[in-house]
Amino acid sequence: MMPLSLAYVGEENTIQKLGGNPEVNKHLKNLGFVVGGTVKVISTLGGNVIVNVKEARVAISEEMARKIMV
């Protein structure tokens, strides 16, 4: 298990665990990050991570990506 921020670009991963406080956890779930779901890193730009989750592209900060374990 590793944070999403360390995943390779183009690699599809399964979300194992969501970290952070309850507010951050709820925000990630609202964006589509759920345990058991798949996430694919599209690119990393200036500290931001662009991912494909549930058929949508989402940009999250590197700090948020560290809270998503794959």
C-alpha positions in Angstrom: 0.0 0.0 0.0 1.3 3.5 -0.9 -0.1 7.0 -1.2 -1.6 8.0 -4.6 1.0 10.7 -4.9 3.6 8.0 -5.5 1.6 6.1 -8.1 3.0 6.0 -11.7 1.3 8.1 -14.4 -1.0 5.9 -16.5 -1.2 3.1 -13.9 -4.6 2.1 -12.7 -4.9 1.4 -8.9 -7.5 0.3 -6.5 -8.2 2.6 -3.5 -7.4 0.7 -0.3 -7.9 3.4 2.4 -8.8 7.1 2.8 -7.0 9.1 5.4 -7.4 12.5 6.9 -9.9 14.0 9.3 -13.7 13.3 8.8 -14.2 16.5 6.8 -11.4 15.6 4.3 -12.6 12.1 4.1 -16.2 13.2 3.3 -14.8 15.6 0.6 -12.8 12.8 -1.1 -15.9 10.6 -1.1 -18.0 13.3 -2.7 -15.3 13.6 -5.4 -15.7 9.8 -6.1 -12.8 8.4 -4.1 -14.3 5.3 -2.4 -12.6 2.3 -0.9 -12.5 -0.5 -3.6 -12.9 2.0 -6.5 -10.3 2.4 -9.2 -8.2 5.5 -9.8 -5.8 6.3 -12.6 -3.1 9.0 -12.5 -3.3 11.1 -15.7 -0.5 13.6 -14.9 1.2 15.6 -12.2 1.6 19.3 -12.7 3.2 21.8 -10.2 2.2 19.8 -7.1 -1.3 18.9 -8.4 -2.3 15.5 -9.4 -4.9 14.9 -12.2 -6.6 11.6 -11.9 -9.4 9.7 -13.6 -12.0 8.5 -11.0 -15.5 7.2 -11.9 -15.3 8.3 -15.5 -14.3 11.8 -14.6 -11.1 13.8 -14.4 -10.4 15.4 -11.1 -7.5 17.6 -10.0 -6.4 17.3 -6.4 -3.4 18.7 -4.5 -0.4 16.5 -3.7 -1.4 16.8 0.0 -4.8 15.3 -0.7 -3.2 12.6 -2.9 -1.1 11.6 0.1 -4.3 10.8 2.0 -5.5 8.3 -0.6 -3.8 4.9 -0.1 -3.7 2.6 -3.1 
